[in-house]
Amino acid sequence: MAGLALCTMGCSLLRSSREPLQVSTLAGSREDCVVVLLPGLGDAPGRFEEHGFAEALAAGPTACDLVVVDSHFGYYRDAVLPERLAEELLTPLRSRYQRTWLVGVSLGGYGASLTAAARPDLVDGVVLISPFLGVPAQVRPLIMRLEAAGGLDAYTGPFAPLSAPRRHFMEVEPLWSWLSARARQEPGPRVVLAFGTADGFAWKHRVLGASLEAADVVQLSGGHTWETFSALWREVVLAAPWRS
């Protein structure tokens, strides 16, 4: 099983960004709201169905159509995910739905943020479930500056610009600049953060969460696992942030 998991992740890392986006419908119940799911690194899109994401949404107070994207690592590696999502999925969805939300798990949370930052005209909000927000060596110095300024919402910069698109994993300040604007409630897509308190990324999540509205932050015990992701999702569904 461990060997199979490593093979699956390795194949995902080698996939081409030239592939057309593969999109599957998990549930359909509304004509004015759609939720787009983005999986994490090496995760098959089917993990959302295995862990009850569709059932949880259907049982929630406000239903939306639900689709999942096979947003594999190749799109991140070549820095084309926001462009491809906008062209192949989000623009067509915008003509059909009044509200479009992106929900990303782990690396998918990073992708949801990048896409919402690049195309706020196509995205009304994002749910970041235990999101990847940059490698520690690059994020720690930034977080020290944020904390010295009194938090993400108090920090006004400067943020370092992105110098080379294909190095965006190593240059995370443009993403945090966008998150800072969201924390200050500047116009743009709404951000909802959900994470497990024992997650290895939680130290970054807490910095972001401290500057968001309390209603937009969900914390539960648990680590960086699908069991925690699905529990967090159920809590987000109960709040149904996409209904307003």
C-alpha positions as CSV (number, residue, x, y, z in Angstrom):
1,M,0.0,0.0,0.0
2,A,2.8,2.4,0.8
3,G,4.5,1.6,-2.5
4,L,1.2,2.2,-4.3
5,A,0.8,5.6,-2.6
6,L,4.3,6.6,-3.6
7,C,3.7,5.6,-7.2
8,T,0.4,7.5,-7.3
9,M,2.1,10.7,-6.0
10,G,5.0,10.3,-8.3
11,C,2.8,9.9,-11.3
12,S,0.9,13.0,-10.3
13,L,4.1,15.0,-10.0
14,L,5.0,14.0,-13.6
15,R,1.7,14.8,-15.3
16,S,1.6,17.4,-18.0
17,S,0.0,20.8,-17.6
18,R,-1.0,20.5,-21.2
19,E,-3.8,18.1,-20.3
20,P,-7.3,19.5,-20.5
21,L,-8.8,20.0,-17.0
22,Q,-10.8,17.0,-15.9
23,V,-13.9,18.0,-14.0
24,S,-16.5,15.8,-12.4
25,T,-19.9,16.6,-10.9
26,L,-20.4,15.2,-7.4
27,A,-23.8,16.6,-6.8
28,G,-26.3,19.0,-8.4
29,S,-29.2,20.7,-6.7
30,R,-29.0,24.4,-7.3
31,E,-28.9,26.7,-10.3
32,D,-27.5,29.8,-8.6
33,C,-24.6,28.5,-6.6
34,V,-21.6,26.2,-7.4
35,V,-18.7,25.0,-5.2
36,V,-15.5,23.9,-6.9
37,L,-13.3,21.4,-5.0
38,L,-9.5,21.3,-5.5
39,P,-7.6,18.4,-4.1
40,G,-4.2,18.3,-2.4
41,L,-0.8,17.2,-3.6
42,G,-1.0,13.6,-4.9
43,D,-4.7,13.3,-4.0
44,A,-7.1,11.8,-6.5
45,P,-10.3,13.8,-6.9
46,G,-12.2,10.8,-5.7
47,R,-11.0,11.4,-2.2
48,F,-13.7,14.1,-1.8
49,E,-16.4,11.5,-2.5
50,E,-14.8,8.9,-0.3
51,H,-14.8,11.3,2.6
52,G,-18.4,12.4,2.2
53,F,-18.0,15.9,0.9
54,A,-21.1,15.7,-1.4
55,E,-23.3,14.1,1.3
56,A,-22.3,16.8,3.8
57,L,-23.1,19.6,1.4
58,A,-26.5,18.0,0.5
59,A,-27.4,17.7,4.2
60,G,-26.4,21.3,4.9
61,P,-28.8,24.3,5.3
62,T,-28.0,25.7,1.8
63,A,-27.3,23.4,-1.1
64,C,-25.1,24.2,-4.1
65,D,-24.0,22.3,-7.1
66,L,-20.7,20.6,-6.5
67,V,-17.9,19.8,-8.9
68,V,-14.3,18.5,-8.3
69,V,-11.3,19.3,-10.5
70,D,-8.3,17.0,-11.1
71,S,-5.9,19.9,-10.5
72,H,-2.8,17.9,-10.3
73,F,0.7,19.2,-9.5
74,G,1.7,19.7,-13.2
75,Y,-0.6,22.8,-13.2
76,Y,1.2,24.2,-10.2
77,R,4.7,23.3,-11.4
78,D,4.2,25.2,-14.6
79,A,2.3,28.1,-12.9
80,V,-0.7,27.8,-15.1
81,L,-3.5,26.7,-12.7
82,P,-5.3,30.1,-12.3
83,E,-5.3,30.6,-16.1
84,R,-6.5,27.1,-16.9
85,L,-9.2,27.2,-14.2
86,A,-10.4,30.6,-15.5
87,E,-10.5,29.6,-19.1
88,E,-11.8,26.1,-19.0
89,L,-14.1,26.1,-16.0
90,L,-14.8,29.4,-14.1
91,T,-15.7,31.5,-17.1
92,P,-18.3,29.0,-18.3
93,L,-19.6,28.6,-14.7
94,R,-20.0,32.4,-14.3
95,S,-22.5,32.5,-17.1
96,R,-24.6,29.9,-15.3
97,Y,-24.3,30.7,-11.6
98,Q,-24.7,33.8,-9.4
99,R,-22.1,32.6,-6.9
100,T,-18.9,30.6,-7.4
101,W,-16.8,29.4,-4.5
102,L,-13.5,27.5,-4.6
103,V,-12.7,25.0,-1.8
104,G,-9.1,23.8,-1.6
105,V,-7.6,21.1,0.6
106,S,-3.9,21.5,1.5
107,L,-2.1,22.4,-1.8
108,G,-5.6,22.9,-3.3
109,G,-6.1,25.8,-0.8
110,Y,-3.0,27.4,-2.2
111,G,-4.4,26.9,-5.7
112,A,-7.8,28.4,-4.7
113,S,-6.0,31.4,-3.2
114,L,-3.9,32.0,-6.3
115,T,-6.9,31.7,-8.6
116,A,-9.1,34.0,-6.5
117,A,-6.3,36.5,-6.4
118,A,-5.7,36.4,-10.2
119,R,-9.4,36.3,-11.2
120,P,-11.6,38.0,-8.5
121,D,-14.2,38.6,-11.2
122,L,-14.9,34.9,-11.4
123,V,-14.7,33.9,-7.7
124,D,-17.0,35.1,-4.9
125,G,-15.2,33.3,-2.0
126,V,-12.7,30.6,-1.1
127,V,-12.7,28.0,1.7
128,L,-9.1,27.1,2.6
129,I,-9.0,23.7,4.4
130,S,-5.6,23.2,6.0
131,P,-4.0,25.2,3.2
132,F,-0.4,25.1,2.1
133,L,0.7,28.8,2.4
134,G,4.4,28.5,1.5
135,V,7.5,26.6,2.5
136,P,8.7,27.3,6.1
137,A,12.0,28.8,5.1
138,Q,10.2,31.5,3.1
139,V,7.2,32.1,5.3
140,R,8.9,32.4,8.7
141,P,10.7,35.7,8.0
142,L,7.5,37.1,6.6
143,I,5.5,36.0,9.6
144,M,8.0,37.6,11.9
145,R,7.4,40.9,10.1
146,L,3.6,40.4,10.3
147,E,3.7,39.7,14.1
148,A,6.0,42.7,14.7
149,A,3.5,44.9,12.9
150,G,0.6,43.6,15.0
151,G,-0.8,41.0,12.6
152,L,-1.6,40.4,9.0
153,D,-4.5,42.9,8.9
154,A,-2.2,45.6,10.4
155,Y,0.8,45.0,8.1
156,T,0.8,47.3,5.1
157,G,4.0,46.1,3.4
158,P,6.1,46.1,1.6
159,F,5.5,42.6,0.2
160,A,8.1,41.3,-2.2
161,P,6.8,41.0,-5.8
162,L,6.8,37.8,-7.8
163,S,10.0,37.8,-9.9
164,A,9.7,34.5,-11.7
165,P,6.3,32.7,-12.1
166,R,7.8,29.3,-12.1
167,R,9.3,29.9,-8.7
168,H,6.0,30.8,-7.0
169,F,6.4,28.0,-4.3
170,M,9.6,29.9,-3.2
171,E,8.1,33.4,-3.5
172,V,5.0,33.4,-1.3
173,E,4.8,37.1,-0.4
174,P,2.4,38.0,-3.3
175,L,-0.1,35.4,-1.9
176,W,0.2,36.8,1.6
177,S,-0.2,40.3,0.2
178,W,-3.6,39.2,-1.2
179,L,-4.5,37.5,2.1
180,S,-3.6,40.8,3.9
181,A,-6.0,42.7,1.7
182,R,-8.7,40.1,2.5
183,A,-8.0,40.4,6.2
184,R,-8.4,44.2,6.0
185,Q,-11.8,43.5,4.3
186,E,-10.8,45.3,1.1
187,P,-13.0,44.5,-1.9
188,G,-12.5,41.0,-3.2
189,P,-13.5,37.3,-2.6
190,R,-14.3,36.3,0.9
191,V,-11.8,34.0,2.7
192,V,-12.9,31.2,5.1
193,L,-10.1,29.3,6.9
194,A,-10.5,25.8,8.4
195,F,-7.7,23.9,10.0
196,G,-6.8,21.2,12.6
197,T,-5.0,22.5,15.7
198,A,-2.4,19.6,15.5
199,D,-1.7,20.2,11.8
200,G,2.0,20.8,11.0
201,F,0.9,23.9,9.1
202,A,-1.2,25.3,12.0
203,W,1.4,27.9,13.0
204,K,0.8,29.6,9.6
205,H,-2.9,29.1,9.8
206,R,-3.1,30.8,13.2
207,V,-1.4,33.9,11.8
208,L,-4.0,34.2,9.0
209,G,-6.9,33.2,11.2
210,A,-6.1,35.8,13.8
211,S,-6.8,38.6,11.3
212,L,-10.0,37.2,9.8
213,E,-13.5,37.6,11.2
214,A,-14.2,35.0,13.9
215,A,-17.1,33.6,11.8
216,D,-14.7,32.9,9.0
217,V,-12.4,30.6,11.0
218,V,-13.0,27.0,11.9
219,Q,-10.6,25.1,14.2
220,L,-10.9,21.5,15.3
221,S,-8.6,19.0,16.9
222,G,-6.7,16.9,14.4
223,G,-3.8,16.8,12.0
224,H,-3.2,17.1,8.3
225,T,-5.4,14.1,7.4
226,W,-8.5,13.5,5.4
227,E,-10.5,12.6,8.5
228,T,-9.7,16.1,9.8
229,F,-10.4,17.7,6.4
230,S,-13.9,16.1,6.2
231,A,-14.7,17.1,9.8
232,L,-13.7,20.7,9.1
233,W,-15.8,20.6,5.9
234,R,-18.9,19.6,7.8
235,E,-18.5,22.6,10.1
236,V,-18.1,24.9,7.1
237,V,-21.2,23.5,5.5
238,L,-23.2,24.2,8.6
239,A,-22.2,27.9,8.3
240,A,-22.8,27.9,4.6
241,P,-20.7,31.0,3.8
242,W,-21.7,30.9,0.1
243,R,-25.4,31.8,0.8
244,S,-24.6,35.5,1.2
